[in-house]
């Protein structure tokens, strides 16, 4: 890249903090660093035109886990670990709402519903453990989280009861990320898009960064690339693609809320008189462990089948658009927030809970330096 003296001087000289990734973690990290170090020169590098990964591609669920997901987590985590996971998700959502405001992100607390297939015995298990989980989460919410509700939305081919979560909400993902980006830029933090960090090396005082377009030095490097973390760091983060579709507007749409099916592997919600539906990763775990943004016939056909068989068995609809995002998963649900070396730090592996914990992970990443 043929950079001028002015470009090098203004963007790539005396950089105190370089953040890789302009998603929810990277932007929140930058905001907190600016608060801790008001005079710091902060640069964010983003490989996409817009934030790559999941920050602008998710379904906009302001959630912390359905009842069956929490029960599933208890199989591989202790009670204390699960409570801590939920607590961090709640704190993260509160931080997001405080940072941007409910009106800005169009936050709506319509509640969340977990649906159960007729042939599945998962509902019975959830009902039997509902009181136990409510008691476990009581210190966080000061109220019962989960209750059993009748099938008021008249979905078909499911059991006639939902598990209802009164605290679950939804947001407008696009508004969230636009507002967060504007807030960061207003603070004088620079963002360069279409820049891929290829490698870095560290010496006593700085980190030398090589991108696909230029090289430069920075005092500190913070990696916030979530599902793409393994491209730069030796961390146990697996990419996980999530496929999504959205319908064209549907007249008199009566569905409001966030909905989970099959332990959260399928999820849908209302937005702008449309239904947004995603998931199906469990149909091909290995195939969806990818960093490639596209859709597959297997999963897209299943999503359409769910629309026809469960959500809209008596209503005609058209698919308007399809896309995919890349999450970062691992064998533990806890995010990786740590100092990698003297001048390198990371906040990655958000476990599909980016909206819930992204703001908090960004703050925790910045806190590694502030302390």
N, C-alpha and C positions, 0 to 999 in steps of 0.2 A: 504494500500500500504506500503510495507516494504522499507522505505526510509533510506538511509545511512546518516551518519553525513555530508559527503561531499555534498550530494544532498540538504540537508536542508540548509547547510551553503551557498552554491553557488546560489541556486535558490529561497529559501523561507525565507531568513533572511534579516532584514533591508530593506524591500520593501517600497519604497516611494509611488509609484503609481501602482495599479493593475487595468488593463483594462479587462473587460469581453467582449469578442468578437473580433476576428481577421479579421473582414470584413473591408470595405473601411473606415468606421467611426473610428473603433478602431485603425487601423494602422495610420491613419492621426492624430488622437488624440495623439498617442504615439510620432510621429515625432515632433509635435509641443511642447509637454511637454519636450522632449529632448532638443529642441532649447531654451526653457525658463529656464530649469533646467539641464544644461549639466552634472552635477555630479549625477543626480538622478538615483536611481535604479528602473527601470520600468519593470513590468512583465505583459504579455498579456496571458490570459487564454482562450482557445478555446475548445468548446465541441466536435467539429468534427475533422476528419483527416485533412480536408480542411475547410475553413470558412463556417460554417453552415449558412443557411438563404438564402440570394439572391446575395451576392457579387460576387460569382463565378458561379452563376446559371442564371443570367439575360441575356437579349437579346443583350446587348451591344449598346443600343441606347444613343447617346449623344444628348438628346433632352430636351426641356423645356415645352412641351405641344402643342398639335395640336390646330387648330382654334376652333373646336367643344368642345374640353376639356376646353379651356379657357372660352368660352361662358358658358359652364356648371358650371364652377367654379364661374362665376359672379352671379349665382343664389343663392349661399350660402356664398359668400364673397363680400366685398366692392371692388370698383375699385382699391383703394389704396392697399388693401390686395393682390389682384391678381397681380398687377404690382410688388409688393414686392416679391411675390412668384417667378415670372418669373425672376426678377433681381437676386435673390439668386441662382437660377438654372444656370443662365449665369455666375455669379461670381464663382460658384462651379466648373463648367466645365473649366473655365479659370485657376483655381487653380490646378485642376487635370492635365491639359496639361502642366502647368508650372512645377509642381512637377516631373513629369515623362518624359515629352517630347512627341511630336506627333508621332515620329518614334517608340518609345518604345511601345506605346499603339496602334499603327497602326491606328491613327486617320485619317478618311477620311470624308471630308465634301461634300458628294454627294447630300445633300439636303434631305428633308423629304416630303412625299406625303400623303395626306389624301384622301382615297377612299370612295365612297358613294354608297350604295346599290340602285338599280333601284327603288325599291318601297318606298324608304325613301325620305322625303322632307327636310332632314338635309342640303343638299347642298345649297338649296335656302336660308335657314336661314343663313348659313355661308357666302354666297355671299353678302347678304344684310347687314351683320355686318362686313364684311372684312375691309372696310375703317375705321370704328370706332375702331376696334382692332389694326389696323396698327398705327393709331394716338395715341392710348393708349400706345403702346410699342415703339413709336418713340424715346423717351428720352433714352431708353436702347440701341437700335440697330442703331440709327441714319440713319435708312433706312426703307423701307417697308419690313415687314417680310413675309406676305402672299400674294400670287397671284393665279390667276386661270390659270391652264394649261390643254391642251388637253390630252387625254388618249394615251400617246406616247408609253407606254409599252404593249399596246393591251390586257389589262386584259379584261376578259369577265364578263358579268352579273353585270356590275356596270354602273354608269352614266359616260358619255363621258368627264367629266371634273374632274380634281383633284384640291385640294387646295395645292399649293406648298409652302414650307418653305425653303427659300434659306440658312438659317443658321444652319439647322440640320445636325448632323454628326453621325458617328458610330465608335466604337472602338473594339479592341480585348480584351474581358473581362479577359481571361486567362492571357494574357501578362500583362495587368494592374495589376492584383493581384499578380502575380509572382514577378514583378518588385517592387511593393510596399512592399511586404514581404522581399525581398532581401535588399531593402533600409533600412527598419526598423532594420533588423538584423545587417547590416553593422554599424549601429549607436550604437550597443551594447545593444539593447533592446531584452529581452528574450521572446520567445513564447513557451508555453507549450500546446500541442494539446491533444485531447481526455480527457479533464478535464472539468467536469460539475460542475458549482457552484450551490450548492443546497440551501444555505442560508447564511446570514451574520448577525452579530450583531455589534453594535457600542458602544464604551465607550468614555470617555473624549478625549483620545489621538489617538485612532486607530479603525480600523474595523477588526473584527475577521471573517474570511471567512471559511466556511465549504464546501469542494468539495466532490465528490464521491470517492476521493482517499486519501485526506489528509486535514489537517487544518493548517492555518497559519494566521499571522496578517499583516496588511498593513496600512500605514499612511492614504491613500486615496483610495477610490474605485470609478471607473468610469464604468458605464454600457453602453455598445454600442451593444446591442443585438437586436435592432429594433423590428421585429415581435415577438420575444420571450420575450420582456420586461416584460410582465405581470407575468412571472414565478418568477421574482425577485422583481419587484416594483409594487406599487399600482398606475399605470399610465394607462390612457385610450388608450391602443394600441391593436388593433385587428389583429391577424394573418390573412394573406390573401395569399392563395396558387396560384401560377401562373404556369400553365402547358405549356410545350414547346416541340416541335419536330424539327428535322432537317433532310433534305433529304440527300441522297447520292449525290456525285458530278454530275452535269448536264452539258452535253456538250454544249458549246457555250451559256452559260447563259448570257442573255442580260440585266437582271434586276440589277440595281445598285441604292442603296438608302435605306432609312428607310421608311416604309409604315404603315399607321394607317387605321383602318376600324372600324366602329361602335363606335364612340367617344373614340377610342383608346383601346377598350376592346379586339380587335384583332390587332396584329402587326407582321410584317415580314420584313426581310432584306436579302441581299446577304452576304455570307461569304464563302470563299474558294470554289467558284463555286457551292455552295449549297444555298438552301433557308432555313432559320431558321424562324419558325412560332410559335407564342405563343398566349395565351389569353383564352377567353371563360369563365372567372370567373363569368360573369353576367348570365350565363346559370344556375348557382346553387350557388348563393351568400352564403347561409348558409352552404352548403356542403364544399365550398372552404375556409370557415373561420376556418382553421385547421392548426396545426403544423406538420401534417403527410406528409412526402414526398412520394407521389405516383401519379399515373394518374388514371383518370376515363374514362370509355367507352364513356359516354355522351360527354365530352369535346374533347377527342382525335378523335372521329368520326367526330365531327364538324370541327376540324382543318383540317382533311383529306379532308372533303367535300369542304372547302374553297380552298385548293390546287387544287382540280379537277375542281371546278366550276368557279373559278375566276383567280387564278394565272397560272395554267398549264392546261387549258382545251384541248389543242392540243399537249401536251408534256408528254411523259411517265416519271414517277419518282418512286423512292423507298424511303421509310422512313428508315433512318439509325439508329436513336437513339431518345429516349424520356426521359424527366426528368421534375422535378418541383423545384420551389424555394419558399421561404416564405417571403412575404413582411410584413411591418407594417403599418396599416392604422388607421384612426380615423375620427371623425366628422369634423375635420379641416385638411387642407392640410399642415399647418405649422408644422414643426418638433418640438418635445419637447426637448429642451436643457435647463437644469436647475440644480440648486443645490437642492438635495433632503433633505439633512440634513448636519450636520457639516462637515462630511468627505465623503459624498456620492453624486455623480453627475451622470447625465444621458444625453445621446444624442440618441434619439430613434424616432420612427414613421416618417419614411422618405417618406411615401405616394407613394411608387412606383417610386420615383425619385432618387434612391440611387446613380447612376452614376453622375447625375447632381449636387446633393447637398451633397453627402457623404464626400467629401474633406472639404467642408466648415463647415458642422456639426461637423466633427472631430476637426477642428480648434476652432470652437466656444466652444466646450466641454472643450478643453484644456485652452481656454481663461478664463473660469469660475474660474480656479485655479490661473492662472498667474496674474489676477487682484486682 
